[in-house]
Amino acid sequence: MKSLSLLTLLAVILLCVGCAQNIPMKNSINEYVLINIKTSSQKGINYSFSTNLTGTKLPLYGRNKTRKSDNYICDENAAFSSMLKEYVENKFLEISETSPISLNIKLVDFYVEYYPTDNAGTQALNILANLESNHLSSAKLSLVATLAIDGQETHKRITASADVISSGEQDEVVIGDSINQANNKALMLINAFLAENGM
């Protein structure tokens, strides 16, 4: 009896682990963002990245953030910090811990909503016809940018989102695309914030 309970527990654990899907994360900055980066006249900057996110398990939500049971593996901290590093290295001539200018980007919140765009009737017909229903992946992130110049701090709350509709692609690819687009929008908004402050 004890071995049957142990076997059942092992089966449940394997089932749960097997359900987690890897999201193919893209760390690339799109060309539009790169074209709009103007090198700052300031020689150096001290920048840092921090996050409120823990772990790499991404809870997927339905429309209006209703909870879904699916869990995906997605390291948004690594993806966004890599893109931010590339952006800062292209924007500033030098990264220096002794610079009187510092920039801190804190990732406060991140989630993805994923749901069918078709109504229930169309979804039922698609199932009968063995067709895929279209889904919308909406990635949303929120961060706080803090720019300090000679001890004077300026804070900016930045929110960015991106929607991608599937058209036959795998769920994981569509979700990954929406995350990458939201990350790129966040970089554009960081760039605008720095430009507003003479950077």
N, C-alpha and C positions, 0 to 999 in steps of 0.2 A: 504494500500500500504506500509506503514511504517513497519507494522508487517511482511509482506511478505519479505521485504528487510532484516529485522532482522533475520527472520527464515532462509533465504538463507545464510546470513553471519555465523550463528551458524552452519549450515550444513557443510559449507566449513571448518570452524575451526575444527569441529569434524572429518571430513575426513582427514585433515592434521595431526591431533594428532593421529588418528587411524592408519595412515600409518607408523608411527615410530615403528620399531621393536627393541626389546631388544636383545643385543648380550650377550650370556652367557660368561662372562669374567672368565678366570681361573687365579688365583693368585699363582699357584703352580710352584715352581722351579723344573725343571726336574732332574733326578738322575745324569745325566752326569755332569751337572753344579755343583751339590752338591759334587760329588766325587772329582772334580778338585779344590775345595776350600781348600787351605792350610792355616791354622791359621797363621796369621801374628805374627812375633816375637815382633812387637810393641804392647805395652800393650793397649793403648787407641787411639781412633780417634774421632774427632768431624766431623760428616757428616751432610749434608743437601741436600734436594731435592727441585728443583724449576722447573717451567715449563712455556713455552710460550703458551700452549694450554688453551683455555677457553671453558667452557661448556662441555656437554656430548653428543652433537649431532655430529655424525660421517658422513661426506659426503662421499659416496661411489663413486669411480671413475671407469671408464672403463679402457681398455688397454691404456697404455701410458698417463695416467692421464687425459683422456677425462672425462668431467663431466657427472655424471648420476643424475637422479632425486631422487633416493632413499635416505632416511635418516634413520640411525640406532642410537639407544641409546647405547653408549659405553663410560665408564669412564676409559679411558686409564691412566689418571693421578693417580687415586686411585689404579688401578691394578699394574702399574709399581712401584709406590712408596712403595706398600706393599711388592712386590718381592725384591726391593732394600733393604728395611729394614731387611728382613729375611737374605739376602745375607751378609750384613754388620755385623749383629749380629753373624753370623757363622764364618766370616772371622777374626774379631777382638775380643780380650778378653774383651774389655771394650769400651763403648761409653761414651765419656767425653767431655763436653763443654770447659774444660780447657786444653785439649790436644794440644801440639804444632803441631800436624798433623791434617789437615782438608781435607775433601773430599767433593766437591760439584758436584752434578750431575744435569745438566739442560737439560730437555727434550725440544728440539728446534722444532722438526717437527714430525708429525705422520699422516699417511693416509693409506687407504686400496684401492687397485685396485681389482675389481671383475668382471669377464667377462667369457663368454662361451669359452671353448677350442675347440669346434666343429666348422667347417665351416658352412656357412649359409645353404647350401644344407642339411647337416646332421641334423642341427637344425630343418629344415622344416620337414624332414622325422620323426624325433623324435616326433614332435608335432602331425603328422598324426597317428603315432603308439602309441600315448599317453605314450611316454617314456621321462624320464628326460635327458636333456643335461648335460654333465659335465661342471663344472665351475672351474676356478682357482681363489683362493683368495690369494692376495699378500700383506702382511702387511709390511710397511716400517716405520722405525723410525730413528731419528737423535738426538743425544745428545752431549753435551760438558761436559767432565770430567775435573775438576780442582783439582789437588792435591797440597797442600801447606805443606811444611815441613820446620819448623823454618823460615817462611817468604818467602822461595823460591817456586815460583809457576811453575807447569808444566801443560800445557793444552793439551787435546787430543779430537779431533772431532771423534765421533764414529757413524757409520751407521750400521744398522742391518736390515735384511729383511728375510721373510720366506714365502714360497709358499705351499699352500695346495690345492689339487684337490679334488673336491667333487666326491663321488661315491654313490649317493643316499641320503646323509645326508641333513638335512635342511641347507639353506643358512647361518643362524645365527650361527650354530655349526661350519661350515667350516671357517667362518670369525673369530670366537672366537679362533679356533685352530691356525690359522695363526698368530693372534696377540700374543698368548701365546708363540709360537715358536720364534717370532721375539724378544719378551721381554727376553726370555732365552738366545738368541744369544747375545743381548746387555749386559747381565750380564757376559757372558763368555768373551766378549771383555773388559769390565771394569776390570775383574779379571786379564786378560793378561796385561792391562795397569798398574795396581798396581804392578804386579810381575816384570815388566820391571823397575819399580822405587823402587825396593827392599822392597816391602810391601807384 
